[in-house]
């Protein structure tokens, strides 16, 4: 089975820090750690079969198929596969205005 190298961008590192801070503030530090651990497992799992993710519908409707996503509801991890590399580009709360967030982050 082919293995991929998974890498986070600086933007997604900030997304994860912001997410942790938000959950810790609104819920609890323990739950913030639990969510980040689940996201970490999901991210690391992309080293095998990253093609299992689907195209973000907000981009797919415009014919943009450079990016894929996987979910840990309500969170969406957006990534790009290039050769044997998977680059995680964003981690967003899917309840937000995804069209705007994706345009700002991915379609600059």
N, C-alpha and C positions, 0 to 999 in steps of 0.2 A: 504494500500500500504506500502510495506517495505521501510524503510528509511535507508540510508547508512551514515556513518560518513566519510566525505571527509577531507583528510589531504594532505598538500604539503610537499615534501622533501626539504631539504636545497638546493639541486641542482636546483630544479625548482624555488625556490625563487630567486636564482641567475640568472636563465634564464630570469625571468620576469623583474628583475632589468636591466639586459643587454638589453633586448628588449626595455624597456622604454627609456633607454639612447640612444640607436640607433635611435629610431623613433624621439625622441626629437632633436637629433643632425642633422638628415637627413631631417626631415620634420618640426614638431613643437611640442612644449610641450603639446598643447591642443590635438593634434592628438595622442600623446603618452598616455595621460590620457584616451582618448576615447577608444583606443585599449585595454588598461589594464582593463577598466570597462567592456568591452564586454567579455574579457577572464574571468574576475571574475564571471560574470553571468553564463558563460558556465561551469566553474568549480563548482560553487554552485549548478547548475542544476543536477550534477552527483549524488546528494544525493537521487535522484529518478531515477530509471531505468538506471543505469550505463551500463547495458548489451546492450544498444542501440548502443554503440560504436562498431566499427568493428576492426578486427585484422589488425595491420600494415602489409601491403603486403610484406615488406622487411623481416619480421619475419615469416609471415604465409607461405611463400614459402619454409621455412626450417622446417615447422611443429611446430613452436613455437607459442603457443596460450595462454601464460600466461598474455599477455598484450593486451590492447585495445586502441583505439584512437578516438577522436572526433576532429572536425576541426572548426576553425575560419579562413578561408582562408586568407593568405597562411600559417597560423600557425596551428601546430598539437600538441594537448595535448595527451601525452601518459600516461596511468595509468594502475594500477593493482587492481583487485577486490579480496579481501581476507575476507571471511566471510561477515560481514556487514560493512567492511571498503573499501574505495576507496582511494588509495594512488596515487597522481599525481606525476609522476616520471620525466617528461620532458615537456618542451614547446619549440618546434623547428620551425624554418622557413622551411616550406616544400620545398623551392627552393634550400635548401642546400643538401649536400650528405647525405641523410638519412641513408643509409646502414652503413656508417662509424659512424655517430652520435649514432645510435641505438646500434651498437656493442660496442662502447666505454662506453655508459651509462648503458645499460641494460644487456649486456652479459659479464660482467667482470669476 
